[in-house]
Amino acid sequence: MLTGRSVIVAAHRSERPQHSAVHNAVAHEQYDPFLEGNEKDTPAESLALRQVDSQADQPGWLLRVVPNRYPAVTQTGHSENQQASEGFPSSAACGFHEVVIECPDRRTRLADLSVVEVTRILTAWQVRFNVLSAEPDVDTVNIFRNEGALAGASLPHCHSQILATQRVPSAIPHPHNVGTAGRYSQWMKQELTSRDRIITEDQQLVVVCPFASRVAWQVRICPNVCSGQPPIPFGEVCVSSLQTVAAKLLSVVTALQRLLGELSYNLLLRLPPTAEPNAFPWLLDVVPRTGQFAGFELLTDTDIITTAPETAATQLRDVVEWTKADGNEESLWPPDYQWV
């Protein structure tokens, strides 16, 4: 309804024989560049929650944001293969690519973190989103998290990424096309009316396995645009609301692991273009990688999923245990720590 993409639901394909040559988890490496004490092996931090008496790029932190050492885009743009010619347009890929190092120890899964820690991650995303959105050549800020080898994670240490670019990716609906706020309201109203795919909802948030999910077991956490209150842009969401999102997210991830085992997944925060902050509400998608894209998907740009979103929502409702967002501000920001 929001992108125009088609999906084939073929539940019987889940019964196909599968080989087990591909492992979900990223193998632990003996050396971890994101571990506290190895700050010299990352670029200089752009944001950190650290002890007040500690120095930048030194131990004494709870979370760090650093430039990606192997960026997809740079401020000056990559120079490889830019010989533009008639019929083959080419231009520099400019922007900012950062890594959010989510904890100072060796934990590797979001489900191993607390609501307080996930709230800090969301806060770091928000802070950097607001800074990068103000850059004159940034048109979109893309925030994502890869967990497990099948989801594209190259290092096991808990981390997420922020990629701000000059261009609006085609997968982000244009505000003058299908991505209007009205279209999102229409989608949510229909979801809330049928309730077939709703996992839970309140005045603030809706948790749903969206119609025509891109993958099996996809879960979306988003503002309740039908509550009568206008949705708040991600850059302005208050700390207590971020904590509620963190609690819902941890509950969903834990429930998915209970049903599917230790899985790989992507976490995608969809945000409108910086020039149109109210074009559509932010959307946080949990995208499990229980299958692989194969020939038909690549040939037709049509996804095949083996679990209908209605089935996924029913099973998740049965097993999810909702975590409380009951941390106080002192637990979020200990008195001897500060954002720098």
Beta strands, then each sheet from edge to edge (+ up, - down):
strand 1: 7-9
strand 2: 47-51
strand 3: 61-67
strand 4: 95-101
strand 5: 140-147
strand 6: 159-165
strand 7: 198-201
strand 8: 205-208
strand 9: 219-223
strand 10: 265-270
strand 11: 283-288
strand 12: 303-305
strand 13: 337-339
sheet 1: 1+ 12+
sheet 2: 7+ 8- 9+ 11- 10+ 5- 6+ 4- 3+ 2- 13+
end
